[in-house]
């Protein structure tokens, strides 16, 4: 199975920061899974390949989205203070 997730950031800098924040999480994945996240302009693109259960893939995508949301909120909080 393959999945591609594209998220839109407010700027190229924000996309770079979020992609960098996601990459450490991408190294701790279930066996048979490959994940890569990168910034492309003001977008964060994540590619996932997995040969296991669809439920595991769905959980991974959910976790990825929560991590991206947390990174975005941290960036916004840091820019306010």
Secondary structure, DSSP 8 states (H G I E B T S, - for coil): -EEEEEEE-SSHHHHHHHHHHHHHHHTS--TTEEEEEEEETTEEEEEEEE-S-HHHHHHHHHHHHHHHHHHHHHHHHHHH-
